[in-house]
């Protein structure tokens, strides 16, 4: 195990210890589109619906052509925040493929 002065988490996929970052990069989207290309880990997400019956969907790609890997539907206009522990891995990129009745979705990723 690496030095104890840092926070390390076990990556069961690669079978290695990874240093946990002190900060996450952020991106706020107000429409569908690419959050970030390439392999990343989604640490947190916050959404602000514009109305009831709002929905957002994420895919693990850069074009929105693959299957949805994470989604959320709300019948009321209530903001939501999600923290992923452990973070959710994306191999190809994070793409916001559906954005209905939403004001914004903000992502925190490494």
C-alpha positions in Angstrom: 0.0 0.0 0.0 1.3 3.5 -0.8 2.2 6.2 1.8 -0.3 6.8 4.5 -0.3 10.6 4.3 -2.5 10.4 1.2 -5.9 8.9 0.7 -5.9 5.9 -1.5 -8.8 3.8 -2.8 -8.7 0.3 -4.3 -9.6 0.0 -7.9 -11.1 -3.5 -8.2 -11.2 -3.3 -12.0 -7.4 -2.7 -12.5 -6.4 -4.3 -9.2 -4.4 -1.3 -8.2 -4.4 1.4 -5.5 -5.3 4.9 -6.8 -4.6 8.2 -5.0 -7.9 10.0 -4.4 -7.9 13.5 -5.7 -8.4 16.6 -3.6 -10.5 18.4 -6.2 -12.8 17.4 -9.1 -13.1 19.2 -12.4 -16.6 20.6 -13.0 -18.8 21.2 -16.0 -22.3 22.7 -16.1 -24.4 21.9 -19.1 -27.7 23.7 -20.1 -28.4 21.4 -23.1 -27.5 17.9 -24.3 -23.8 17.4 -25.2 -20.4 16.1 -24.2 -19.4 16.6 -20.6 -15.9 15.3 -21.2 -14.2 12.9 -23.6 -12.0 10.0 -22.6 -11.8 7.8 -19.5 -13.0 9.6 -16.4 -14.8 9.0 -13.1 -18.0 10.7 -12.2 -17.7 11.8 -8.5 -20.9 13.9 -8.1 -23.8 15.3 -10.1 -26.3 18.1 -9.4 -29.4 18.8 -11.4 -31.8 21.7 -11.5 -35.2 20.9 -13.1 -37.1 23.7 -14.9 -40.4 22.0 -14.4 -42.1 18.7 -13.4 -41.7 15.6 -15.5 -38.0 16.3 -16.0 -35.5 13.7 -17.1 -31.8 13.5 -17.9 -29.8 10.5 -19.2 -26.0 9.9 -19.5 -24.1 7.6 -21.8 -20.5 6.3 -21.8 -19.5 7.8 -25.2 -18.9 11.0 -27.1 -21.9 10.8 -29.4 -24.9 9.7 -27.3 -25.4 6.6 -29.6 -24.8 4.0 -26.9 -27.0 2.8 -24.1 -28.0 4.9 -21.2 -25.9 4.1 -18.1 -27.4 6.6 -15.6 -30.7 8.5 -15.6 -33.1 10.4 -13.4 -36.8 11.3 -13.7 -38.6 13.7 -11.4 -42.4 14.5 -11.3 -41.8 17.7 -9.3 -39.5 20.6 -9.8 -36.9 19.6 -7.1 -33.2 20.0 -7.4 -31.2 16.8 -6.7 -27.6 16.0 -5.9 -25.8 12.7 -6.2 -22.5 11.6 -4.7 -20.9 8.5 -6.1 -18.7 6.5 -3.7 -16.9 4.9 -5.3 -17.0 7.2 -8.3 -18.7 5.9 -11.4 -16.2 5.0 -14.2 -16.7 6.1 -17.8 -14.4 4.4 -20.3 -15.1 6.6 -23.4 -16.5 9.8 -22.1 -19.4 11.3 -20.3 -22.3 12.5 -22.5 -25.6 14.1 -21.5 -27.9 12.5 -24.0 -31.3 13.5 -22.7 -32.1 16.9 -21.2 -35.9 17.4 -20.8 -37.5 20.1 -18.7 -34.1 20.9 -17.1 -32.4 24.2 -16.3 -28.9 22.6 -15.8 -26.9 19.6 -14.8 -23.5 20.1 -13.2 -20.9 17.3 -13.1 -17.9 16.8 -10.9 -15.4 14.3 -12.3 -11.8 13.3 -12.3 
